[in-house]
Amino acid sequence: MVVGEVRNDGAIKILGVGQHPSAGVRKGEIVAPDTVQTCLHDALSRAEERSNVEVNTVFLAVTGSHVKSLNNRGTIRVADEQMEVTTEDLDEVKKIARDVPIPKENGYIHSIIQHYFVDGQDKVLNPLGMLGQKLEADYHIIHGIKTRIQNTIKCVRDVPLEVEDIVFSPVAAAQVVLNREAKNEGALLIDIGGGTTDYICFVDGVAVASGCVAIGGDHITNDIALVLKIPLARAEKLKVSHGSASLKNIEQCEISIEGEAGKTVEQELLNQIMNARATELLSVVAEPLKEDGLLPKLGKGIFLTGGSSLMNGIDEVASDLFGVPVQKSGSASMSGPSALFENPQYATPVGLIRYAQLLDEQRPKSGALSKLGQRLEKIFGRGK
């Protein structure tokens, strides 16, 4: 939980952080609400204490392998008597673009504009007020299972905190990890967490693909524990202190396993365990992007973020697999009381603050919360 404030010049200052070890969550989804509540309460009290701010409303990042995405185009005819594109036309074309078959149990999380077209003229940035007979719009649509999103929101509301909006995790992280240049030249953000790996791909400045894989750093820890028959806590320490996901330039040596008297593991074996799962994880991300022909369009390459991106050698595995440059990144564009925000595990919550700022700039000063209530109703199918 990250608390920040927006200054008059638009800069964001981080005021404080509340952190608690994750529990009650599996593969990014809640499996033990009571346990999650305990984690939330602890994180909230720490965040409030360190920021000296009473927190009442939050922007909430959501994830999970149930989150899917697709691209679709909406087309409308502009009324003959006006021939001028209105806000009603923009709303209508968005509605038509969203009119695609998704599972009945799913709801929309984001409808992100890619490009507008007016009478065939492509990549119109803002068609409002333009003259034309046909308006088209390409959208990147992100959707997920309503009940799973509702359960996440319910957990937070029971704290009690009001959820002002929900954001798919990589959409938030991209706000601070990727700049305009990276998005224009083509970039893939991969956010590797404990239980999941989220991704979002930008080409020509717009989001073209996104999703979530139910594999993360915890799975690598689990593999080490299983193969070496050691507790998870020791496997995690071994992974962080001595392991690497890369199979290049392996030093031939044996590592003593802390807390396991006389027990050792060869460096090569440890790296092989980590490499196998890391390769699987990144391959699942790469496959749909490869099928859609997006990999050659990643001019700026791949940006790794999330706590598990700190793993040694993960960037080398990604570079070999995708065949493009890879860099690890945090969220250093923020100011605050500590340099810890350069740590990639904070990219998503800091990105939520940037997202909130952008949303606030775009919407009217009055009635914002009521509009937000309408949006949440639409997500869960209660509104029209």
C-alpha positions in Angstrom: 0.0 0.0 0.0 1.5 3.3 -1.2 0.3 6.8 -0.2 1.2 9.7 -2.4 0.1 13.3 -3.1 0.0 15.2 -6.4 1.8 18.6 -6.2 0.6 21.7 -8.0 3.2 21.2 -10.8 1.8 17.7 -11.4 4.7 15.9 -9.8 3.9 13.0 -7.4 5.4 12.8 -4.0 5.4 9.5 -2.1 4.4 10.0 1.5 4.6 6.5 2.9 4.4 2.7 2.4 2.6 0.0 4.3 3.9 -3.5 3.6 3.0 -7.0 4.9 4.0 -10.4 3.7 1.4 -11.8 1.3 -0.9 -14.5 2.7 -4.3 -15.9 1.8 -3.6 -15.3 -1.9 -2.8 -18.0 -4.4 -1.8 -17.2 -8.0 -3.0 -13.6 -7.5 -6.4 -14.6 -6.3 -7.9 -14.6 -2.8 -8.3 -18.1 -1.2 -8.6 -17.1 2.4 -10.4 -13.7 2.9 -9.8 -13.5 6.7 -6.1 -13.9 6.2 -6.0 -11.3 3.5 -7.9 -8.9 5.8 -5.3 -9.3 8.4 -2.6 -8.5 5.9 -4.5 -5.4 4.6 -5.2 -4.1 8.1 -1.5 -4.3 9.0 -0.4 -2.7 5.7 -3.0 0.1 6.1 -1.9 0.9 9.7 1.8 1.1 8.6 0.9 3.2 5.6 -1.1 5.7 7.7 1.5 5.8 10.4 4.4 6.5 8.0 2.5 9.0 5.8 0.6 10.7 8.6 -2.5 10.4 6.4 -5.8 8.8 7.1 -6.6 6.6 4.1 -10.3 6.2 3.2 -10.3 5.5 -0.5 -8.0 3.5 -2.7 -7.2 2.6 -6.2 -6.9 -1.2 -6.4 -4.7 -3.3 -8.6 -6.3 -6.6 -9.8 -4.6 -9.6 -11.4 -5.2 -13.3 -11.9 -5.0 -15.7 -14.9 -8.8 -15.2 -15.4 -8.0 -11.7 -16.8 -8.0 -11.8 -20.7 -7.7 -9.2 -23.4 -8.7 -8.7 -27.1 -8.7 -6.0 -29.7 -11.9 -4.9 -31.6 -13.1 -2.2 -33.9 -16.3 -0.2 -33.5 -17.9 1.6 -36.5 -20.8 4.0 -36.7 -22.3 6.4 -39.3 -22.3 10.0 -38.2 -25.8 11.6 -38.5 -26.2 13.2 -42.0 -27.7 16.4 -40.6 -24.7 17.1 -38.5 -21.7 15.4 -40.1 -19.7 16.5 -37.1 -18.3 14.0 -34.6 -19.8 14.6 -31.1 -19.1 13.1 -27.6 -22.2 11.0 -28.1 -20.7 9.5 -31.2 -17.5 8.7 -29.3 -19.5 7.0 -26.6 -21.5 5.1 -29.2 -18.5 3.8 -31.1 -16.9 2.7 -27.8 -20.1 0.8 -26.9 -20.1 -0.9 -30.3 -16.3 -1.8 -30.0 -17.1 -3.4 -26.6 -19.9 -5.4 -28.1 -17.9 -8.6 -28.5 -18.6 -12.0 -27.2 -16.9 -12.5 -23.9 -17.8 -15.2 -21.3 -21.1 -14.4 -19.6 -19.3 -14.6 -16.2 -16.8 -11.9 -17.2 -17.0 -8.1 -16.9 -15.0 -5.3 -18.5 -12.1 -3.9 -16.6 -10.7 -1.5 -19.2 -11.6 -0.4 -22.7 -8.4 1.4 -23.9 -8.6 3.4 -27.1 -6.0 2.6 -29.7 -6.8 4.6 -32.8 -9.7 6.6 -34.3 -10.5 6.7 -38.0 -12.7 9.3 -39.7 -13.8 8.4 -43.2 -10.8 6.2 -43.6 -8.2 8.7 -42.3 -6.3 6.7 -39.8 -4.7 7.4 -36.4 -6.8 10.5 -35.6 -5.9 11.5 -32.1 -9.1 13.3 -31.2 -11.9 13.3 -33.8 -14.3 15.5 -31.7 -15.6 18.2 -33.9 -14.2 16.8 -37.1 -16.5 16.5 -40.1 -17.1 13.0 -41.5 -19.7 10.4 -42.3 -18.0 7.3 -40.8 -16.3 7.1 -37.4 -14.3 4.0 -36.5 -12.4 3.2 -33.3 -10.0 0.4 -32.3 -10.0 -0.6 -28.7 -7.9 -2.9 -26.5 -10.4 -4.5 -24.2 -9.5 -6.2 -20.9 -12.0 -8.3 -19.1 -12.1 -10.8 -16.2 -14.4 -13.0 -14.1 -16.8 -10.7 -12.2 -17.0 -12.7 -9.0 -13.2 -12.9 -8.6 -12.9 -9.1 -9.0 -15.9 -8.6 -6.6 -14.2 -10.8 -4.0 -11.1 -8.6 -4.1 -13.1 -5.4 -3.8 -15.2 -6.9 -1.0 -12.0 -7.7 0.9 -10.9 -4.1 0.7 -14.3 -2.7 1.5 -14.5 -4.8 4.6 -11.3 -3.1 6.0 -13.2 -0.7 5.6 -11.8 1.2 2.6 -13.8 2.6 -0.4 -12.5 1.3 -3.7 -12.4 4.3 -6.0 -11.4 2.3 -9.1 -9.8 -0.9 -10.2 -6.8 -1.2 -12.5 -5.3 -4.3 -14.1 -1.8 -4.4 -12.6 0.4 -4.0 -15.7 -1.8 -1.1 -16.9 -0.8 0.6 -13.6 2.9 -0.4 -13.7 3.2 0.9 -17.3 2.3 4.4 -16.1 5.7 4.7 -14.3 7.9 2.1 -16.1 7.3 3.0 -19.7 7.7 6.5 -21.1 6.0 7.8 -24.3 9.1 7.1 -26.4 9.2 3.4 -25.3 5.5 3.0 -26.1 5.9 4.6 -29.5 8.9 2.5 -30.5 7.4 -0.8 -29.2 7.8 -2.1 -25.6 6.7 -5.1 -23.6 6.4 -4.7 -19.8 6.6 -8.0 -17.9 5.7 -7.7 -14.2 6.9 -10.8 -12.4 5.3 -11.2 -9.0 5.2 -14.0 -6.4 2.2 -15.9 -7.8 1.6 -14.4 -11.2 3.3 -12.7 -14.1 1.4 -9.9 -15.8 2.3 -8.3 -19.1 1.2 -5.5 -21.4 2.6 -4.8 -24.9 2.7 -1.4 -26.6 3.2 -0.8 -30.3 3.0 2.6 -32.0 2.1 4.2 -28.7 -0.9 2.0 -27.9 -1.7 -1.1 -25.9 -2.1 -4.1 -28.3 -1.8 -7.1 -25.9 -2.0 -7.9 -22.2 -2.6 -10.8 -19.9 -1.7 -12.7 -16.8 0.2 -16.0 -16.4 -0.4 -18.0 -13.2 3.3 -18.6 -12.6 5.6 -16.4 -10.6 8.7 -16.3 -8.4 7.0 -18.5 -5.7 6.9 -21.4 -8.2 10.6 -21.3 -8.6 11.1 -21.3 -4.8 8.7 -24.3 -4.6 10.6 -26.2 -7.3 13.9 -25.7 -5.4 12.2 -26.9 -2.2 10.8 -30.0 -3.9 14.0 -31.0 -5.7 16.3 -30.4 -2.8 13.8 -31.5 -0.1 14.2 -28.4 2.0 11.7 -26.0 3.6 10.3 -23.2 1.5 12.0 -20.4 3.6 15.4 -22.0 3.0 14.7 -22.5 -0.7 13.7 -18.8 -1.0 17.0 -17.7 0.7 19.0 -20.0 -1.6 17.3 -18.6 -4.6 17.9 -15.0 -3.7 21.4 -15.4 -2.3 23.0 -17.9 -4.6 20.7 -18.8 -7.5 20.5 -17.6 -11.1 18.0 -18.4 -13.8 20.8 -18.2 -16.4 22.8 -21.2 -17.5 25.7 -19.1 -18.8 29.1 -18.9 -17.1 28.1 -21.2 -14.2 30.8 -21.5 -11.6 31.5 -25.2 -10.7 31.0 -25.1 -7.0 28.9 -26.5 -4.2 26.8 -24.3 -2.0 26.1 -25.0 1.7 22.4 -24.9 2.4 21.9 -22.7 5.5 20.1 -24.5 8.3 20.6 -27.9 6.7 23.7 -29.4 8.5 26.1 -30.8 6.0 23.7 -30.5 3.0 25.0 -28.9 -0.2 23.8 -28.3 -3.7 25.8 -27.8 -6.9 25.5 -24.4 -8.4 24.7 -25.9 -11.8 21.8 -27.9 -10.4 20.3 -24.9 -8.6 20.5 -22.8 -11.8 19.0 -25.6 -13.8 16.0 -25.8 -11.5 15.5 -22.0 -11.7 16.1 -21.8 -15.5 13.5 -24.5 -16.3 10.6 -22.7 -14.5 11.8 -19.2 -15.6 11.9 -20.4 -19.3 8.4 -21.9 -18.9 7.0 -18.6 -17.4 8.5 -16.4 -20.1 7.5 -18.8 -22.9 3.9 -18.6 -21.9 4.1 -14.8 -22.2 6.0 -15.0 -25.5 3.7 -17.5 -27.4 0.6 -15.3 -28.0 2.8 -12.3 -28.9 4.8 -14.4 -31.3 1.6 -15.7 -33.0 0.3 -12.1 -33.4 3.6 -11.0 -35.0 4.4 -8.5 -32.2 7.9 -9.6 -31.2 9.6 -7.9 -34.2 7.8 -4.6 -33.3 9.5 -4.3 -29.9 12.0 -1.7 -30.8 12.6 -0.6 -27.2 12.6 -4.2 -26.1 11.4 -5.7 -22.8 11.1 -4.0 -19.4 11.1 -6.4 -16.4 9.5 -5.2 -13.2 7.9 -6.7 -10.1 9.6 -8.2 -7.0 10.7 -11.4 -8.8 12.4 -9.5 -11.6 15.2 -9.0 -9.1 16.1 -12.6 -9.6 19.6 -13.1 -11.0 19.8 -14.1 -14.6 16.1 -13.6 -15.4 17.0 -10.8 -17.9 19.4 -13.1 -19.8 16.7 -15.8 -20.1 14.2 -13.2 -21.4 16.7 -11.8 -23.9 17.5 -15.2 -25.3 13.9 -16.2 -25.5 12.5 -13.0 -27.1 15.5 -12.0 -29.1 15.2 -8.3 -28.0 17.0 -6.1 -25.5 15.9 -6.5 -21.9 16.2 -4.1 -19.0 15.2 -4.3 -15.3 13.3 -1.3 -14.2 11.7 0.2 -11.1 9.7 3.4 -10.6 12.4 6.0 -10.1 10.3 8.8 -11.6 8.8 9.5 -8.2 10.1 11.6 -5.3 9.7 10.5 -1.7 11.3 9.8 1.6 13.3 6.9 0.4 15.0 5.5 -2.7 13.1 2.2 -2.1 10.7 3.2 -4.9 13.4 2.3 -7.4 12.7 -1.2 -6.3 10.6 -2.8 -9.0 8.1 -4.4 -6.6 6.7 -0.9 -6.1 6.0 -0.2 -9.8 2.3 -1.3 -9.6 1.2 0.7 -6.5 3.2 3.8 -7.5 1.7 3.4 -11.0 -1.8 3.4 -9.4 -1.1 6.9 -8.0 0.0 8.1 -11.5 -3.2 6.4 -13.0 -5.3 8.2 -10.4 -3.7 11.5 -11.2 -4.4 11.1 -15.0 -7.9 10.0 -14.3 -8.5 13.1 -12.1 -7.2 15.4 -14.9 -9.6 13.9 -17.4 -12.8 13.8 -15.5 -15.1 16.7 -14.3 -14.3 18.1 -10.9 -17.9 17.4 -9.7 -19.7 14.1 -9.8 -16.5 12.0 -10.2 -17.4 9.5 -7.5 -20.9 9.0 -8.8 -19.5 8.4 -12.3 -17.1 5.9 -10.7 -20.0 4.1 -9.1 -21.6 3.8 -12.5 -18.4 2.3 -13.9 -18.2 -0.3 -11.1 -21.9 -1.2 -11.8 -21.1 -1.7 -15.4 -18.1 -3.9 -14.6 -20.4 -6.1 -12.5 -23.4 -6.0 -14.9 -25.8 -4.1 -12.7 -25.9 -1.1 -15.0 -26.9 -0.8 -18.6 
